[in-house]
Amino acid sequence: MEIFWIFAVITILGLAGYGLQILAVCSYTSTSPLNSGEGNALPRFFPTISILKPLKGLDDNLFDNLESFCNQEYPEYEIIFPLQDHNDQAYKVARKIKEKYPDKDISIVVERCDEGLNPKVNNLIPAYKIAKYQHILISDSNVMVDRNYLRDIAAPMSAPGVGLVSNLIRGTGGRSIGSVFENLHMNSFVISSVCFLDKFLKMPCVVGKSMLMRQDDLEAIGGLKAFKDVLAEDYMIGKLMHEHGKKVVLSSHIIENVNHYWGLRKFINRHTRWGKLRWKIGGLKYLSELLGNAVFMSSLPIVLWEPSKLTVSFALLVCLLKISGDYYVGRRVASDLNPFLYFLAPVKDLMIGLMWFVPLMSNTVVWRGNRYLIGKDSVLSPYHGDSLCAWRCKVADAIKTRNGVRQYQHL
């Protein structure tokens, strides 16, 4: 019985913490469930912007994602699509975008870059070198935005001392179990944690789906090359900006992270990798994620004590509360998830709880076919322990890329 009450108290505290996270989300979406319209609250500010869109393989909805950046209601900007190889299938999509919008300032840069171990930063460096404008916007290829995106994200840059602006992100388009789990997690844990840290703890938590900054401010913290061997380059850019006295603003303008056909394995691999970087960055703070997982903590007495009427009823009650909270947050951020899919949220939380332990037992990550050792602050170093494993990862990555081509044969 003592075991039950210990975990019951931890669970209740976890639910209280989630309640604060929901309040934080509400504060950022109070003007509109879709976008804050901060462009209406701040002075009109339209700096010229260079948009860097690193491409690698065929993300879900890639053509439409890239096209959404060509339809911005904004005076002047350029789009740069950097790739490492002409044979990358994303190159064909980028070419089609450029051909469809000849009036837009679009460049495609194909250049092999091996400056560091982070493949995304390697991809960005050639584009960064040729960017024409002082304001740099880094945005991932699986992001879709509306016409007001640039206007709203640029507005906070008019305030003195602002060094970086990032966005709220919602997951959309789930058509497979892995994608549904990913979107459930994006629209609950990720968005609520980012809002909570920013509002209540004043800790910027930058997610690299959307980052607007000035070249001068980025160069002051070492430029992109300073993050060439860092797994969480987005978080560390925000952290260093903050430490150098620059304000890191979380824009209430919500952008879409499109996930259509993720497999369950991709979901698991992604979040074990993210767990490892948070463990290496946060240290003991990482424990709060486990203690704050109310569904997982409420289920432990069933395993550690007994599946009694009390333990099972308590766990079911917690599951219902978590489902209700996730559904409410989903409504606040205008998620496109079917309401019945929120009943899968406890299953996802149990999986996340089990995955929490992986970073404590492994310090390697597999990213785009390469295996690395991950150290403090998510700094990467080469992994030489198992060449066969590394070879298998590269083969698997190539197969995934080839299979993805079929989704875009209509382009």
Buried (B, 14 or more C-beta within 10 A) or exposed (E): EEEBEBBBEBBBBBBEBBEBBBBBBEEBBEEEEBBBBBBEEBEEEBBBBBBBBBBBBBBBBBBEBBBBBBEBEBEEBBBBBBBBEEEBBBBBBBBBBBEEBEEBBBBBBBBEBEBBBBBBBBBBBBBBEBBEBBBBBBBBBBBBBBEBBBBBBBBBBEEEEBBBBBBBBBBBBBEBBBBBBBBBBBBBBBBBBBBBBBBEEEBBBBBBBBBBBBBEBBEBBEEBEBBBBBBBBBBBBBBBBBEEEBBBBBBBBBBBBBBBBBEBEBBBBBBBBBBBBBBBBEEEEBEEBBBBBBBBBBBBBBEEBEEEEBBBEBBEEBBEBBBEBBBBBBBBBBBEBEEEBBEBBBBBBBBBBEBBEBBEEEBBBBBBBBBBBBBEBBBBEEBEEEEEEBEBBBEEBEEBBEEBEEBBEEB
